[in-house]
Amino acid sequence: MVPPYKTLLEVLREDMGLTGTKHGCELGECSTCGVLVDGKPFLSCLSMPLDLEGREITTVEGMSADGRSHPLQIAFAELGAAQCGYCTPAMLLTAKALLDRDPHPSREAIMEALAGVLCRCTGYLKIFEAVELAAARTGIAAR
């Protein structure tokens, strides 16, 4: 049960305590509020929870499994792909959606997938490299 006037972003942060999802522009332009809905990137600042009833919503807090960090989280940490960390949750989730549908994306595919998530701290290179590293490691683990 949630108030009908609250956005998904507000419910996640204020009511559920899932603060990994960030307030950004609240206009759908920066994607820092990004979550996954049924495995696809989704802007929580423009979404009403009632419209998403029965759908699977994943926040950055849900990326870890069995107490182990996701390969993307590990690669981001190892390569310093997160500067201030504000865009990082949405970057991680968007990259996860990409790797789930394309386990070995090209640099161009990574750039295209992450284009909507704005980072104000870095030049994106370390982010792209971290996604490539996670993809390489995931491919090794799957063999």
Buried (B, 14 or more C-beta within 10 A) or exposed (E): EBEEEBBBBBBBBEEEEBBBBBBBEBEBEBBBBBBBBEBEBBBBBEBBBEEBEEEEBBBBBBBEEEEEEBBBBBBBEEBEBBBEEBBBBBBBBBBBBBBEEEEEBEEEBBBEBBEBBBBEEBEBEBBBBBBBBBBBBBEEEEE
